[in-house]
């Protein structure tokens, strides 16, 4: 009987010893506070990364003496003191900003637009078509990513100087050689991009190939499959490639400096050197860099959601 009493009371003692589970409300509160701390940390990091931009925009409104006076205090990040738009007027007096902007917009838009077409077609061929040597070609394309541009810049200058071209002289179209001092020398060498091809290849590989087979049964050509199936389903990949192509195209400095000597063909980045020829006008430098930074911020804000979606999905996974 004693043994029976022991067996019957053991479960009740174990139940009393077991810790009570936290209520659902407490778990929700913990998750809420976790999100609050996460957002605070992200906001802090965001503010730190915004400091250079804030300093640039604020300094563009101050004269040089005010910039140097505030550099050691928090006033460097605040629009206080002698504030005006004189630096922006000085920028337009010193350099042809409108012409530089037009050149950069033209070169960037054509580079991005043609790059999306060429690189997506190459990615389609590497990911959806079965042909011998496909893996080798993709490996060679990826291997070119380790080659710095500076190592091939000089040979490229030599070759573009030998390329045939058509020029208009006196209303007559003539055949000549050399792409120096032209728009195409700033566009054509950068249309095909190894990383863009790799990204398209990886993204297209995540789309079921059963769609291709169904379309082929219905009589669709490979180009129709690319244009009507793959392209509509790959919006995030196109947005990502657009951003990654836009940034280097807009920020080109070394290559235009080497191949373009005419001022009317130079992009905005080359215009930065105009402010360092004699006495450096830091206020005008900040105003000019603010003007050429605004288009980059606008493009990123427009495409940021698609950019993050593509990276988070499978755009760059191997």
Residue pairs with C-beta under 8 A, 6 or more apart in sequence:
51 77
53 293
54 77
55 76
55 77
56 286
56 289
56 290
56 293
57 286
57 290
58 76
58 77
58 78
58 79
59 67
59 76
59 282
59 283
59 286
60 87
60 88
60 283
60 286
60 287
60 289
60 290
61 79
61 83
61 84
61 85
61 87
62 70
62 81
62 82
62 83
62 87
62 283
63 82
63 84
63 86
63 87
63 283
64 281
64 282
64 283
66 81
66 82
67 76
67 282
67 283
67 286
68 282
69 81
70 76
70 80
70 81
75 81
86 283
87 281
87 283
87 284
87 286
87 287
88 287
88 291
90 281
90 283
90 284
90 287
91 97
91 284
91 287
91 288
91 291
92 98
94 274
94 275
94 281
94 284
95 271
95 274
95 275
95 288
96 263
96 264
97 268
97 271
97 288
97 291
99 263
99 264
100 266
100 267
100 268
100 270
100 271
101 268
101 291
101 292
103 183
103 264
103 265
103 266
103 267
103 268
104 250
104 267
104 268
104 269
104 292
105 295
106 183
107 183
107 186
107 187
107 249
107 252
107 267
108 246
108 249
108 250
110 183
110 187
111 186
111 187
111 190
111 191
111 245
111 249
112 242
112 245
112 246
112 249
114 187
114 191
115 190
115 191
115 192
115 193
115 196
115 241
115 245
116 238
116 241
116 242
116 245
118 191
118 192
119 191
119 192
119 193
119 196
119 197
119 200
119 241
120 200
120 226
120 230
120 231
120 234
120 237
120 238
120 241
121 226
122 192
122 197
122 200
122 201
123 196
123 197
123 198
123 199
123 200
123 201
123 203
123 204
124 200
124 204
124 222
124 226
124 230
125 131
125 134
126 134
126 137
126 138
126 197
126 201
127 200
127 201
127 202
127 204
127 205
128 204
128 209
128 212
128 222
128 225
128 226
128 230
129 222
138 198
138 201
141 194
141 197
141 198
142 194
142 198
144 194
145 194
145 195
145 198
149 254
149 255
150 254
153 254
153 255
153 258
156 189
157 180
157 258
157 259
160 178
160 179
160 180
160 185
160 189
160 259
161 177
161 178
161 179
161 180
162 177
162 178
163 177
163 178
163 179
164 175
164 176
164 177
165 175
165 176
165 177
165 178
165 179
165 182
165 184
166 173
166 174
166 175
166 176
167 173
167 174
167 176
168 174
179 185
179 188
179 259
180 259
180 260
180 261
181 259
181 260
181 261
181 262
181 265
182 265
183 265
185 259
185 260
186 252
186 255
186 256
186 259
186 260
186 265
186 267
189 255
190 248
190 249
193 241
193 245
195 244
196 241
196 244
196 245
199 237
199 240
199 241
199 244
199 310
199 315
199 316
200 234
200 237
200 241
202 314
202 315
202 316
202 317
202 318
203 234
203 236
203 237
203 310
203 313
203 314
203 315
204 230
204 234
204 237
206 313
206 314
207 229
207 230
207 233
207 234
211 225
211 229
212 225
212 229
215 224
215 225
215 228
215 229
216 225
220 228
231 238
235 306
236 306
236 307
236 309
236 310
236 313
236 315
237 310
237 315
238 306
239 303
239 306
239 307
239 310
240 303
240 306
240 307
240 310
240 311
240 315
242 299
242 303
243 299
243 300
243 303
243 307
246 296
246 299
247 296
250 267
250 268
250 269
250 292
250 295
250 296
251 269
252 267
252 269
253 269
253 270
253 272
256 266
256 267
256 269
256 270
257 270
260 266
260 270
268 292
269 292
271 288
272 285
272 288
272 289
275 281
275 284
275 285
275 288
276 285
300 307
